[in-house]
Amino acid sequence: GINAEYGTAFKDKDSCPKQKITKETPNNETRSSFSRINTMFVAIVFGEGKDHRYSDGNEVPLYVNKIGPYSNPSETYNYYSLPFCSPRDTSAQRKVSFGEALEGAAISSSLYKLPFKVQIPFKELCSVSLNKTLIDKFKKAIEEYYYFELLYDDIPVRGFIGTMNRESDTSKRFFLFKHLVFTVLYNGDRVIYANVTADLRQVQELKNEGDLIVDFSFSARWAETTVGFDDRVQLLTDNFFSAGELEIHWLSIMNSFVLVILLTGFIAIIIFRVLRSDYSRYNRAEEEEEGDQEDYGWKLVHGDVFRFPPYKMLFCSFVGNGAQFLCLTFFLLILAVIGIFYPGSDANMRSAAVAIYGLTAGIAGYVSSSFYKKMGGEQWAWNIILTTTLFAVPFFIVAGVVNLFAGYHLTTTEIKASVVFLVLVYWLLVGFPLTVIGGIAGKRLASNFDAPVRTKIVPREIPPIPWYRRALMQMVMAGFLPFSAIYIELYYIYASVWGHAHYTLYGILFLVFIILIIVTACITIALTYFQLSMEDYRWWWRSFLSGGSTGFFIYAYSVFYFFYRSRMSGSLQGAFFFGHMASVCYFFFIMLGTVGFYSSLVFIRHIYKNLKCD
């Protein structure tokens, strides 16, 4: 059930919370200090400045947020779209943070009242009259496993709205939960944890026998805990990883890490041995003055290997954005590792991503403009404009189309026009100016390209290349190995982002990210060497495409996950999933493509610097 996934399950009326959440551990003091720092950071950056202290009998804010099919996390609707007990004015909503607004939160007032430390054995909420239309609406929601989400002192509280018994293929019985049992943990004058379950002894069967009168009610139990307020976010962590599964997860990651180290080491040894052999052969030929023997292999293209690529403005813009994305990913992972993004803080992560994206825009402008100047580009203003729009414009287009789907279906995930306007203003007033400033700095500070060998005036003719060494096959080989290093982690990330689990192993994620960078660099260097050995000097775009090809594998896995690993369905959820994953994979394509290009550039500079050429 959903309660087991989001917290401690209370099976009967008199059961108590599990002991493990109140048990002190030896590292509690250290963890508490770290949590205080995290709480201060979150309060400063994301604006959560509530005191969360209450006296006995004080009203604790309880809001309703959303409902929707459990299998489709992006398909959520306003809580009052179903005929639950509602206040007179359902349009009144709590002020949401920027991150919550990006999530499409619709936090509204509620009739549920749970005063601080007040035991409520039973309390009637309201009576609702249901006609056939409303009954059918509830039936459809129950059949699609609708869940609801409440916010109690900013703690997410979730539960199902009902249950269904399938007696046969044609006979189904629907039961609506009409009595909710709230269990709240407190420490001193603060709320630590909240959970909700349904009393299965008080349900309403939904029959097509005329109108129904449903009496909704609730009760509340309070229990004291020793968990501190700074550690209460730890209680939101579900049992996504059991002890055995976590051990297997670590073993699989370490296995991938060892394999990657061995494989990259194997590739490096082979490349260096081959290079050493090439150097010996070339130097021996020069010493013996074999003028009648023509050079072959990568030495033969020394006069063309540093010939700048076509569409160099577009190429430099890709590289600039990739450098920015590397910094953005690194900063986000650092914040996650130190514990800023606690379970259920998806809104904070979105806010941080938007903020860091704007603040790192200067890196994209600097790198792009610097390379463009080194390549002899003169239209630097257009280069800056292309750099700042290369990712942002496609992203806004995809997000806009997805938002139109959400608006058409009247979901809460529709981002309001005011929030979209705020993001655009932030991009125009922060991201774009920083890109311009970085571009100007890159143009003025850029040095000469300083290739280790001279480039010939007339390009050399490229010999016929076998089909298995052309760009498409090279991209397949280059993308498969990095993807194989991260696919294990992708499942857990997808289950968190496109499900209801909480991903908390950011240390493992950071390690996997480092592995991804190393493998991408090594495989791209190896393929670049093989390409030059075939006397094909068009390595600039090829190295970028080879490094970025992992993004296509990630998208292919996304298609597999949607149809075979998840229970997501419907055009609305499909639009959210495939639209947003297209933007994510485009992000990885640019970032890893930059890694492939930079590593190949360093490698090629090194091998030609040590080569004696005429």
MARBAKE-963037 format. One line per 8 residues: number of its first residue (from 1); their letters; for each residue x, y, z of C-alpha. Coordinates in Angstrom, 2 decimals, always signed. Layout:
N
NUM) a) X:Y:Z | ...
REM end
This chain:
614
1) ginaeygt) +0.00:+0.00:+0.00 | +0.93:+3.64:-0.29 | +1.43:+3.99:+3.45 | +4.15:+1.38:+3.46 | +5.87:+3.26:+0.68 | +5.74:+6.67:+2.26 | +6.33:+5.87:+5.88 | +5.53:+3.53:+8.72
9) afkdkdsc) +2.42:+1.44:+8.20 | +0.00:+1.24:+11.12 | -1.99:-1.92:+10.74 | -4.54:-1.63:+13.52 | -6.13:+1.05:+15.57 | -3.94:+0.72:+18.63 | -0.60:+0.11:+16.92 | +2.36:+2.43:+17.52
17) pkqkitke) +5.11:+3.73:+15.28 | +8.06:+1.47:+14.67 | +10.75:+1.72:+17.31 | +13.53:+2.31:+14.82 | +12.49:+5.87:+14.13 | +12.94:+6.87:+17.77 | +16.13:+4.97:+18.37 | +19.27:+6.99:+18.96
25) tpnnetrs) +22.36:+6.15:+16.93 | +26.03:+6.89:+17.67 | +26.18:+9.33:+14.74 | +23.10:+11.28:+15.78 | +25.05:+14.30:+17.05 | +27.11:+14.62:+13.87 | +24.06:+14.11:+11.71 | +22.11:+16.71:+13.68
33) sfsrintm) +24.85:+19.30:+13.17 | +24.88:+18.59:+9.47 | +21.09:+18.80:+9.36 | +21.15:+22.23:+11.06 | +23.51:+23.51:+8.39 | +21.29:+22.06:+5.68 | +18.19:+23.59:+7.25 | +19.85:+27.02:+7.34
41) fvaivfge) +20.92:+26.68:+3.70 | +17.45:+25.64:+2.58 | +15.86:+28.48:+4.54 | +18.19:+31.07:+2.99 | +18.15:+29.82:-0.60 | +14.61:+28.51:-0.93 | +12.79:+30.78:+1.45 | +11.50:+28.28:+3.99
49) gkdhrysd) +11.59:+30.41:+7.08 | +8.74:+29.04:+9.18 | +9.33:+28.47:+12.89 | +7.20:+25.29:+13.10 | +6.71:+25.68:+16.87 | +3.30:+25.20:+18.51 | +1.71:+25.25:+21.92 | -0.74:+22.61:+23.06
57) gnevplyv) -4.01:+23.05:+21.22 | -2.57:+25.41:+18.59 | -3.80:+24.89:+15.06 | -1.21:+23.23:+12.81 | -1.63:+24.13:+9.13 | -3.08:+21.26:+7.10 | -3.65:+21.72:+3.38 | -4.85:+19.53:+0.55
65) nkigpysn) -2.65:+19.39:-2.53 | -3.55:+16.95:-5.29 | -5.01:+13.62:-6.36 | -4.22:+11.40:-9.31 | -3.50:+7.89:-10.62 | -0.73:+6.27:-8.63 | +0.95:+4.89:-11.77 | +1.05:+8.28:-13.53
73) psetynyy) +2.99:+10.70:-11.30 | +2.59:+13.61:-13.73 | -1.19:+13.21:-14.03 | -2.41:+15.00:-10.94 | -5.57:+17.01:-10.44 | -6.95:+19.45:-7.93 | -8.00:+17.70:-4.74 | -11.51:+19.10:-5.01
81) slpfcspr) -11.99:+17.81:-8.56 | -13.58:+14.86:-6.74 | -16.55:+15.60:-4.45 | -14.72:+15.45:-1.13 | -15.64:+17.61:+1.84 | -14.57:+21.11:+0.93 | -14.68:+24.60:+2.44 | -16.93:+27.20:+0.90
89) dtsaqrkv) -14.10:+28.88:-0.98 | -12.00:+26.20:-2.68 | -10.16:+28.78:-4.80 | -8.15:+30.04:-1.81 | -4.67:+28.58:-2.06 | -1.57:+28.71:+0.08 | +1.34:+30.70:-1.29 | +3.74:+28.26:-2.94
97) sfgealeg) +7.50:+28.47:-3.37 | +9.15:+28.81:-6.76 | +10.05:+25.12:-6.85 | +6.50:+24.10:-5.89 | +5.18:+26.35:-8.64 | +7.42:+24.57:-11.16 | +5.89:+21.29:-9.96 | +2.42:+22.71:-10.52
105) aaisssly) +1.35:+22.49:-6.89 | -2.22:+23.55:-6.05 | -2.17:+23.72:-2.26 | -5.61:+24.65:-0.93 | -7.28:+24.99:+2.46 | -8.89:+21.96:+4.09 | -11.69:+21.10:+6.49 | -9.40:+18.74:+8.40
113) klpfkvqi) -8.23:+20.29:+11.67 | -5.57:+18.58:+13.79 | -4.65:+20.86:+16.71 | -1.24:+20.27:+18.22 | -1.16:+17.27:+20.64 | -4.96:+16.99:+20.70 | -6.16:+13.38:+20.59 | -9.27:+13.03:+18.40
121) pfkelcsv) -11.04:+9.67:+18.89 | -13.67:+10.47:+16.26 | -14.88:+13.57:+14.49 | -17.39:+14.01:+11.70 | -16.15:+16.03:+8.75 | -19.22:+16.41:+6.53 | -21.89:+14.54:+4.63 | -21.81:+14.43:+0.84
129) slnktlid) -24.67:+13.43:-1.43 | -23.55:+11.46:-4.46 | -25.67:+11.01:-7.55 | -24.92:+8.48:-10.28 | -22.53:+10.83:-12.08 | -20.47:+11.47:-8.96 | -20.54:+7.78:-8.02 | -19.19:+6.86:-11.45
137) kfkkaiee) -16.52:+9.52:-11.04 | -15.39:+7.98:-7.76 | -15.50:+4.50:-9.30 | -13.27:+5.54:-12.18 | -10.81:+7.13:-9.75 | -10.71:+4.05:-7.52 | -10.23:+1.76:-10.51 | -7.22:+3.86:-11.57
145) yyyfelly) -5.81:+3.69:-8.02 | -6.11:+7.37:-7.25 | -4.13:+8.64:-4.28 | -4.36:+11.95:-2.47 | -1.69:+14.18:-0.96 | -2.09:+16.45:+2.06 | +0.47:+18.76:+3.65 | +0.61:+18.82:+7.45
153) ddipvrgf) +3.15:+21.30:+8.76 | +4.80:+20.99:+5.29 | +5.04:+17.20:+5.69 | +3.57:+15.29:+2.71 | +0.87:+12.86:+3.83 | -0.48:+10.44:+1.24 | -3.10:+7.73:+1.02 | -5.51:+6.02:-1.37
161) igtmnres) -9.10:+7.20:-1.77 | -10.61:+3.72:-1.92 | -10.18:+0.11:-2.96 | -11.66:-2.30:-5.48 | -12.49:-6.01:-5.25 | -12.51:-7.85:-8.56 | -14.83:-10.82:-8.06 | -14.72:-11.77:-11.76
169) dtskrffl) -13.79:-10.25:-15.10 | -17.17:-8.54:-15.31 | -17.98:-8.05:-11.61 | -16.22:-5.38:-9.55 | -17.06:-3.91:-6.16 | -15.87:-0.41:-5.26 | -15.33:+0.83:-1.72 | -14.72:+4.45:-0.77
177) fkhlvftv) -12.64:+5.20:+2.32 | -14.74:+7.55:+4.41 | -12.76:+7.54:+7.68 | -9.09:+8.55:+7.83 | -6.83:+7.89:+10.80 | -4.00:+10.40:+11.28 | -0.98:+9.42:+13.38 | +1.34:+12.27:+14.30
185) lyngdrvi) +4.72:+12.16:+16.05 | +5.93:+15.17:+18.01 | +9.02:+16.20:+19.94 | +8.54:+19.03:+22.41 | +6.67:+21.82:+20.64 | +7.28:+20.60:+17.09 | +5.68:+18.15:+14.68 | +8.13:+15.49:+13.52
193) yanvtadl) +6.15:+13.11:+11.36 | +2.61:+12.47:+10.12 | +0.97:+9.47:+8.53 | -2.56:+8.65:+7.38 | -4.35:+5.34:+6.97 | -7.91:+4.34:+6.21 | -10.11:+2.51:+8.71 | -11.22:-0.50:+6.69
201) rqvqelkn) -14.15:-1.01:+9.06 | -15.64:+2.27:+7.92 | -15.98:+2.17:+4.14 | -18.80:+3.02:+1.77 | -19.60:+0.61:-1.03 | -20.45:+2.45:-4.23 | -23.49:+0.87:-5.86 | -25.67:+1.98:-8.74
209) egdlivdf) -28.83:+1.95:-6.67 | -29.67:+5.64:-6.63 | -28.16:+8.47:-4.67 | -25.83:+7.87:-1.73 | -25.13:+9.88:+1.40 | -21.51:+9.46:+2.50 | -20.51:+10.59:+5.99 | -16.81:+11.46:+6.00
217) sfsarwae) -14.96:+11.49:+9.32 | -11.47:+11.27:+10.79 | -9.53:+10.63:+13.98 | -6.06:+11.62:+15.19 | -3.52:+9.97:+17.47 | -0.42:+11.71:+18.83 | +2.74:+9.97:+20.02 | +6.01:+11.38:+21.34
225) ttvgfddr) +9.33:+10.64:+19.67 | +12.98:+11.39:+20.39 | +13.77:+12.29:+16.79 | +14.79:+15.93:+16.55 | +13.19:+18.48:+14.25 | +16.37:+18.82:+12.18 | +16.25:+15.09:+11.50 | +12.58:+14.80:+10.68
233) vqlltdnf) +13.27:+14.70:+6.95 | +14.98:+11.36:+7.52 | +11.59:+9.87:+8.41 | +10.30:+10.69:+4.95 | +12.77:+8.24:+3.46 | +10.92:+5.15:+2.36 | +12.18:+1.58:+2.23 | +13.16:+1.84:-1.43
241) fsagelei) +16.41:+0.07:-0.59 | +16.18:-2.79:+1.86 | +19.37:-3.86:+3.61 | +19.91:-6.76:+1.24 | +18.99:-4.78:-1.86 | +21.25:-1.92:-0.82 | +24.16:-4.34:-0.43 | +23.47:-5.79:-3.88
249) hwlsimns) +23.24:-2.27:-5.25 | +26.64:-1.37:-3.82 | +28.15:-4.61:-5.13 | +26.79:-3.98:-8.61 | +28.15:-0.45:-8.61 | +31.55:-1.59:-7.38 | +31.51:-4.36:-9.98 | +30.81:-1.78:-12.69
257) fvlvillt) +33.52:+0.46:-11.26 | +36.13:-2.31:-11.31 | +35.14:-3.38:-14.82 | +35.33:+0.19:-16.03 | +38.75:+0.70:-14.46 | +40.04:-2.52:-16.03 | +38.52:-1.70:-19.39 | +39.78:+1.87:-19.52
265) gfiaiiif) +43.17:+0.70:-18.31 | +43.18:-1.96:-21.03 | +42.30:+0.63:-23.68 | +44.93:+3.04:-22.38 | +47.65:+0.36:-22.40 | +46.79:-0.69:-25.94 | +46.71:+2.90:-27.22 | +50.03:+3.80:-25.59
273) rvlrsdys) +51.71:+0.62:-26.83 | +50.43:+1.23:-30.34 | +51.56:+4.85:-30.15 | +54.99:+3.80:-28.96 | +55.20:+1.40:-31.88 | +54.09:+4.14:-34.27 | +56.67:+6.57:-32.91 | +59.42:+3.98:-33.26
281) rynraeee) +58.40:+3.17:-36.83 | +58.18:+6.81:-37.90 | +61.48:+7.76:-36.28 | +63.24:+4.69:-37.71 | +62.01:+5.57:-41.19 | +63.36:+9.11:-40.84 | +66.75:+7.93:-39.57 | +67.09:+5.47:-42.46
289) eegdqedy) +65.94:+8.22:-44.87 | +63.55:+5.99:-46.69 | +62.42:+8.65:-49.09 | +60.76:+6.16:-51.39 | +58.47:+4.86:-48.62 | +55.40:+6.99:-48.11 | +54.07:+7.65:-44.63 | +50.85:+5.97:-43.61
297) gwklvhgd) +48.51:+6.04:-40.64 | +47.83:+9.05:-38.44 | +51.16:+10.73:-39.26 | +50.07:+11.13:-42.85 | +47.24:+13.52:-41.87 | +49.38:+15.80:-39.68 | +48.81:+18.65:-42.12 | +45.02:+18.36:-41.87
305) vfrfppyk) +44.29:+17.13:-38.35 | +44.04:+20.67:-36.96 | +41.95:+21.98:-39.84 | +38.98:+23.64:-38.18 | +35.59:+21.93:-38.57 | +32.69:+23.16:-40.71 | +29.90:+25.07:-38.96 | +32.39:+26.20:-36.36
313) mlfcsfvg) +29.95:+28.69:-34.78 | +27.50:+25.87:-34.06 | +30.31:+23.63:-32.88 | +31.67:+26.23:-30.45 | +28.17:+26.86:-29.11 | +27.73:+23.16:-28.39 | +31.08:+23.02:-26.61 | +30.29:+26.12:-24.55
321) ngaqflcl) +26.94:+24.72:-23.41 | +28.58:+21.40:-22.60 | +31.12:+23.10:-20.34 | +28.27:+24.88:-18.55 | +26.31:+21.63:-18.12 | +29.34:+19.90:-16.63 | +29.58:+22.63:-13.99 | +25.82:+22.59:-13.41
329) tffllila) +25.76:+18.81:-12.87 | +28.82:+18.93:-10.62 | +27.35:+21.67:-8.40 | +23.99:+19.90:-8.10 | +25.64:+16.63:-7.14 | +27.82:+18.38:-4.55 | +24.70:+19.94:-2.98 | +23.01:+16.54:-3.01
337) vigifypg) +25.97:+14.74:-1.45 | +26.21:+17.17:+1.47 | +22.51:+16.61:+2.17 | +20.77:+19.75:+0.89 | +18.17:+17.82:-1.10 | +16.36:+15.75:+1.52 | +13.64:+13.21:+0.64 | +10.60:+14.90:-0.84
345) sdanmrsa) +12.50:+18.11:-1.70 | +12.02:+17.84:-5.45 | +10.85:+21.45:-5.46 | +14.14:+22.59:-3.92 | +16.12:+20.62:-6.49 | +14.21:+22.27:-9.33 | +14.80:+25.70:-7.82 | +18.50:+25.00:-7.42
353) avaiyglt) +18.79:+23.71:-11.00 | +17.17:+26.84:-12.43 | +19.30:+29.12:-10.25 | +22.60:+27.37:-11.03 | +21.77:+27.21:-14.74 | +21.42:+30.97:-14.86 | +24.49:+31.64:-12.73 | +26.74:+29.35:-14.81
361) agiagyvs) +25.67:+30.86:-18.13 | +28.86:+32.91:-18.18 | +30.87:+29.69:-18.51 | +29.04:+28.80:-21.73 | +29.64:+32.28:-23.16 | +33.33:+32.29:-22.23 | +34.17:+28.81:-23.57 | +32.16:+29.24:-26.76
369) ssfykkmg) +33.52:+32.69:-27.58 | +37.07:+31.68:-26.74 | +37.03:+28.69:-29.09 | +35.26:+30.70:-31.78 | +37.95:+33.39:-31.64 | +40.72:+30.75:-31.78 | +39.10:+29.28:-34.88 | +39.12:+32.67:-36.60
377) geqwawni) +35.43:+33.40:-36.23 | +34.35:+37.01:-36.66 | +30.60:+37.00:-36.00 | +31.05:+36.77:-32.25 | +27.73:+38.48:-31.47 | +25.79:+35.80:-33.34 | +27.93:+33.20:-31.64 | +26.81:+34.46:-28.22
385) iltttlfa) +23.15:+34.51:-29.27 | +23.40:+30.97:-30.62 | +25.13:+29.82:-27.42 | +22.43:+31.18:-25.14 | +19.57:+29.79:-27.26 | +20.99:+26.44:-28.37 | +19.57:+24.57:-25.38 | +17.15:+27.07:-23.88
393) vpffivag) +14.91:+27.53:-26.95 | +14.34:+23.78:-27.64 | +13.79:+23.24:-23.92 | +11.17:+26.01:-23.72 | +9.44:+24.68:-26.84 | +9.20:+21.14:-25.44 | +8.14:+22.40:-22.02 | +5.52:+24.64:-23.67
401) vvnlfagy) +4.01:+21.76:-25.65 | +3.90:+19.56:-22.55 | +2.33:+22.41:-20.60 | -0.37:+22.73:-23.26 | -1.19:+19.04:-22.73 | -1.40:+19.63:-19.00 | -3.63:+22.67:-19.45 | -5.94:+20.81:-21.83
409) hlttteik) -6.42:+18.03:-19.27 | -6.80:+20.54:-16.40 | -4.05:+19.00:-14.29 | -2.20:+20.68:-11.45 | +1.08:+20.01:-13.26 | +0.26:+22.86:-15.62 | +2.78:+25.60:-14.90 | +1.00:+28.92:-14.50
417) asvvflvl) +1.70:+31.73:-16.94 | +3.12:+33.90:-14.15 | +5.72:+31.22:-13.31 | +6.66:+30.81:-16.98 | +7.04:+34.57:-17.22 | +9.25:+34.59:-14.11 | +11.53:+31.89:-15.59 | +11.79:+33.80:-18.87
425) vywllvgf) +12.61:+37.02:-17.04 | +15.29:+35.24:-15.01 | +16.78:+33.82:-18.19 | +16.69:+37.20:-19.95 | +17.96:+39.26:-17.01 | +20.47:+36.79:-15.53 | +21.31:+33.97:-17.93 | +21.59:+35.99:-21.14
433) pltviggi) +23.60:+38.92:-19.67 | +26.04:+36.52:-18.02 | +26.44:+34.71:-21.35 | +27.22:+38.04:-23.02 | +29.70:+38.98:-20.29 | +31.38:+35.58:-20.54 | +31.44:+35.84:-24.32 | +33.12:+39.25:-24.23
441) agkrlasn) +35.68:+37.98:-21.73 | +36.34:+34.87:-23.82 | +36.82:+36.94:-26.99 | +39.27:+39.32:-25.35 | +41.23:+36.75:-23.37 | +41.41:+34.09:-26.08 | +44.94:+33.22:-27.19 | +45.99:+31.70:-30.48
449) fdapvrtk) +45.11:+28.08:-31.13 | +48.83:+27.16:-31.34 | +48.58:+23.83:-33.13 | +51.71:+21.69:-32.69 | +51.90:+21.10:-36.47 | +51.21:+23.31:-39.47 | +47.97:+22.98:-41.41 | +48.29:+22.61:-45.18
457) ivpreipp) +46.45:+24.96:-47.49 | +44.90:+22.24:-49.66 | +42.92:+19.58:-47.80 | +44.06:+16.01:-48.27 | +41.72:+13.59:-49.99 | +40.20:+11.09:-47.57 | +40.42:+7.44:-48.68 | +37.29:+5.22:-48.71
465) ipwyrral) +36.23:+4.29:-45.17 | +34.68:+0.86:-44.40 | +31.06:+1.03:-43.26 | +31.88:-0.30:-39.81 | +34.23:+2.64:-39.19 | +31.89:+5.40:-40.28 | +30.17:+7.91:-38.03 | +27.00:+5.94:-37.25
473) mqmvmagf) +28.75:+2.74:-36.19 | +31.32:+4.74:-34.26 | +28.54:+6.49:-32.36 | +26.95:+3.14:-31.52 | +30.22:+1.78:-30.14 | +31.03:+5.02:-28.31 | +27.62:+5.27:-26.65 | +27.17:+1.67:-25.59
481) lpfsaiyi) +30.10:+1.42:-23.18 | +29.31:+4.57:-21.10 | +25.64:+3.58:-21.04 | +26.50:+0.11:-19.77 | +28.34:+1.77:-16.87 | +25.26:+3.72:-15.71 | +22.21:+1.68:-16.72 | +21.95:+0.02:-13.29
489) elyyiyas) +21.62:+3.41:-11.63 | +19.19:+4.64:-14.26 | +16.49:+2.27:-13.03 | +16.59:+3.69:-9.49 | +16.69:+7.26:-10.76 | +13.71:+6.67:-13.04 | +11.79:+4.97:-10.22 | +12.35:+8.11:-8.14
497) vwghahyt) +11.73:+10.78:-10.78 | +8.87:+8.95:-12.53 | +7.54:+7.15:-9.48 | +6.93:+7.66:-5.78 | +10.22:+6.37:-4.38 | +12.83:+8.63:-2.77 | +16.37:+8.43:-4.13 | +18.91:+9.25:-1.42
505) lygilflv) +22.15:+7.51:-2.49 | +23.71:+10.63:-3.95 | +27.20:+9.43:-3.05 | +26.76:+6.48:-5.40 | +25.29:+8.80:-8.01 | +28.34:+11.06:-7.81 | +30.62:+8.04:-8.23 | +28.61:+6.87:-11.25
513) fiiliivt) +28.88:+10.36:-12.76 | +32.69:+10.26:-12.44 | +32.72:+6.79:-14.02 | +30.58:+8.10:-16.88 | +32.99:+10.96:-17.58 | +36.06:+8.69:-17.50 | +34.55:+6.02:-19.75 | +33.29:+8.59:-22.25
521) acitialt) +36.73:+10.20:-22.45 | +38.56:+6.88:-22.86 | +36.30:+5.36:-25.50 | +36.23:+8.59:-27.52 | +40.04:+8.83:-27.47 | +40.34:+5.22:-28.67 | +37.86:+5.74:-31.51 | +39.52:+9.02:-32.50
529) yfqlsmed) +42.87:+7.24:-32.76 | +41.37:+4.52:-34.96 | +39.75:+7.19:-37.13 | +43.05:+9.03:-37.66 | +44.77:+5.72:-38.41 | +42.34:+5.35:-41.31 | +43.67:+8.74:-42.58 | +40.34:+10.41:-41.76
537) yrwwwrsf) +41.10:+13.75:-40.11 | +37.46:+14.86:-39.61 | +37.61:+14.20:-35.89 | +36.13:+17.43:-34.49 | +32.45:+16.74:-35.02 | +33.01:+12.98:-34.87 | +34.47:+13.12:-31.36 | +31.60:+15.31:-30.18
545) lsggstgf) +28.95:+13.03:-31.69 | +30.69:+9.92:-30.34 | +30.84:+11.29:-26.81 | +27.26:+12.55:-26.91 | +25.81:+9.35:-28.39 | +25.18:+8.06:-24.87 | +22.22:+10.46:-24.80 | +20.54:+8.41:-27.55
553) fiyaysvf) +21.04:+5.22:-25.54 | +19.49:+6.89:-22.48 | +16.45:+7.88:-24.54 | +16.16:+4.34:-25.94 | +16.22:+3.05:-22.35 | +13.52:+5.60:-21.49 | +11.24:+4.09:-24.13 | +11.96:+0.61:-22.75
561) yffyrsrm) +11.31:+1.76:-19.18 | +7.99:+3.41:-20.04 | +6.51:+0.35:-21.74 | +8.15:-2.54:-19.89 | +9.33:-1.39:-16.46 | +6.64:+1.05:-15.35 | +2.87:+1.14:-15.24 | +2.59:+4.56:-16.76
569) sgslqgaf) -0.01:+4.94:-19.49 | -2.04:+7.49:-21.39 | -1.23:+10.34:-23.76 | -0.86:+12.91:-20.96 | +1.72:+10.91:-19.01 | +3.41:+9.94:-22.27 | +3.73:+13.59:-23.27 | +5.32:+14.45:-19.92
577) ffghmasv) +7.65:+11.46:-19.92 | +8.91:+11.51:-23.50 | +8.95:+15.30:-23.73 | +10.97:+15.87:-20.57 | +13.24:+12.88:-21.24 | +13.99:+14.30:-24.69 | +15.23:+17.49:-23.00 | +17.26:+15.49:-20.47
585) cyfffiml) +18.87:+13.35:-23.18 | +19.65:+16.47:-25.23 | +21.32:+17.83:-22.09 | +23.45:+14.67:-21.76 | +24.22:+14.68:-25.48 | +25.72:+18.17:-25.24 | +27.53:+17.54:-21.94 | +29.09:+14.19:-22.88
593) gtvgfyss) +29.81:+15.39:-26.41 | +31.93:+18.14:-24.89 | +33.75:+15.57:-22.76 | +34.49:+13.52:-25.87 | +35.76:+16.53:-27.79 | +37.97:+17.89:-25.00 | +39.55:+14.51:-24.30 | +40.22:+13.95:-28.02
601) lvfirhiy) +41.71:+17.42:-28.38 | +44.11:+16.85:-25.48 | +45.06:+13.44:-26.89 | +45.69:+14.71:-30.42 | +47.74:+17.65:-29.21 | +49.86:+15.24:-27.19 | +50.59:+12.73:-29.96 | +51.40:+15.34:-32.63
609) knlkcd) +53.48:+17.42:-30.25 | +55.91:+14.51:-29.93 | +56.00:+13.78:-33.66 | +58.75:+15.01:-35.96 | +57.16:+16.42:-39.09 | +58.51:+18.25:-42.11
REM end
